[in-house]
Structures are given as structure tokens and as C-alpha cells.
Amino acid sequence: MRRGQTLVEFAASLAILVLLLLGLAELGRYVFTLSTLTHAVREGARYAIMHPTDDDGIIQRVRQGAVSLDPSLLNVPAPTFNPSTRSSGSLATVTASYQFQSVMGMFSRTVTASATMRVP
């Protein structure tokens, strides 16, 4: 009688532990996605400093920086500059967003991860 109770408790504890480990794995993937996206936007901002008039080049540099992310889920809008004259000292803003999808189906919808970098 005691053995059956121990087995039931172990099964319940194991289910909770596995769920916790899967959640931690998904959290790790999400943090990795944010880190990669931040790096990609930083690379685009660095390129924007040197080539402020090359919008396509800036967007391409962001896409190249997001190496491990699915390109079809990556959205990179055109960079903005303040003032819009794009001269030396203009504030460049480079933004990107990514539709993060859970591998294990833990989320019923996608979660949007975004990063922004502003450089003078």
C-alpha cells in the first residue's frame, strides 16, 4: 500500500519538474532571441553611423547580424534620423522585431521580441 502512494507522488512530482524544465528551456530560447536581435540592431546602427543614406545597406546589415533567427519572421523597418537631414550628428534609430514561436507549443500565439538602438 505504501509503494503505490510513493509511485503516485513521484509521478506527480516528475510531471511538475518536466514542465518546469521545458519552461526554462523556452525562456532560454527567448532570451537568446532577444540577445541576437539586440546584436543585429547594434550592427545596423554602427553601419548607419558610417553610411547614413544607405537604408538598404542598414537593413541588410541588421538581417546579417540576426544569423540564427528565421529571416521570414524578422521585420526590419527603414531607419529613422533626427533631424531628417542625415548629416553628421543626426540621431539614427534602427529597430527590428521578431515573431518568437514556441517550439514546444507552450504559447498559443506568437510573442513579439523587439530591439531598438539609437546612436548619434
Legacy VTK file of the C-alpha trace (Angstrom):
# vtk DataFile Version 3.0
C-alpha trace
ASCII
DATASET POLYDATA
POINTS 120 float
0.000 0.000 0.000
2.853 2.369 0.792
4.606 1.583 -2.512
1.623 2.698 -4.598
1.398 6.017 -2.777
5.092 6.696 -3.335
4.742 5.921 -7.045
1.810 8.341 -7.429
3.696 11.108 -5.603
6.770 10.509 -7.743
4.706 10.697 -10.962
3.092 13.963 -9.884
6.451 15.457 -8.881
8.084 14.313 -12.129
5.356 15.933 -14.230
5.866 19.259 -12.460
9.640 19.005 -12.800
9.463 18.250 -16.537
7.075 21.165 -17.074
9.442 23.460 -15.182
12.437 22.304 -17.231
10.572 22.814 -20.509
9.576 26.307 -19.392
13.176 27.132 -18.551
14.297 25.887 -21.971
11.731 28.136 -23.690
12.794 31.078 -21.533
16.396 30.440 -22.543
15.439 30.420 -26.225
13.553 33.705 -25.785
16.495 35.381 -24.030
18.803 34.114 -26.786
16.439 35.600 -29.388
16.460 38.978 -27.612
20.249 38.919 -27.370
20.652 38.074 -31.057
18.138 40.743 -32.060
19.907 43.370 -29.941
23.237 42.442 -31.523
21.749 42.688 -35.031
20.246 46.119 -34.354
23.548 47.301 -32.872
25.349 46.223 -36.048
22.788 48.096 -38.145
23.230 51.229 -36.024
27.010 51.072 -36.430
26.556 50.849 -40.182
24.082 53.761 -40.062
26.742 55.973 -38.477
29.129 55.374 -41.371
26.548 55.273 -44.199
23.541 57.381 -43.157
21.989 57.497 -46.642
22.121 53.745 -47.346
18.790 52.467 -45.958
19.005 49.158 -47.824
22.528 48.596 -46.527
21.430 49.290 -42.941
18.526 46.846 -43.228
20.814 44.254 -44.823
23.347 44.664 -42.002
20.604 44.041 -39.415
19.490 40.913 -41.297
23.094 39.683 -41.481
23.504 40.222 -37.739
20.460 38.064 -36.955
22.260 34.904 -38.038
20.393 32.252 -36.065
16.906 33.763 -36.455
14.390 32.779 -39.131
14.545 35.588 -41.752
10.861 35.194 -42.634
9.871 36.136 -39.055
12.230 39.132 -38.844
10.801 42.600 -39.522
13.252 45.465 -40.092
11.615 48.812 -40.902
13.557 51.648 -42.503
15.798 53.512 -40.055
14.838 57.000 -38.926
17.056 60.023 -38.394
16.534 63.122 -36.278
16.943 65.661 -37.825
15.970 64.072 -41.095
18.847 65.751 -42.978
21.047 62.735 -42.120
24.093 64.862 -41.532
26.893 64.430 -39.027
25.415 64.431 -35.542
21.963 63.193 -36.587
20.396 60.724 -34.198
19.925 57.391 -36.031
17.282 54.965 -34.766
17.402 51.367 -36.002
14.612 48.995 -34.958
13.813 45.330 -35.580
11.155 42.924 -34.339
10.920 39.150 -34.418
7.915 36.841 -34.059
9.115 34.331 -31.458
7.336 30.986 -31.697
7.482 28.295 -29.049
8.978 25.022 -30.231
7.075 23.013 -27.652
3.698 24.666 -28.221
3.656 26.265 -24.787
2.234 29.526 -26.145
-0.936 29.576 -28.219
0.204 32.719 -30.020
3.492 34.223 -31.096
5.365 36.643 -28.871
6.965 39.697 -30.465
10.537 40.437 -29.450
11.875 43.855 -30.432
15.061 45.843 -30.096
15.940 49.485 -30.774
19.316 51.209 -30.951
19.831 54.986 -31.138
23.237 56.397 -31.954
24.400 59.941 -32.726
LINES 1 121
120 0 1 2 3 4 5 6 7 8 9 10 11 12 13 14 15 16 17 18 19 20 21 22 23 24 25 26 27 28 29 30 31 32 33 34 35 36 37 38 39 40 41 42 43 44 45 46 47 48 49 50 51 52 53 54 55 56 57 58 59 60 61 62 63 64 65 66 67 68 69 70 71 72 73 74 75 76 77 78 79 80 81 82 83 84 85 86 87 88 89 90 91 92 93 94 95 96 97 98 99 100 101 102 103 104 105 106 107 108 109 110 111 112 113 114 115 116 117 118 119
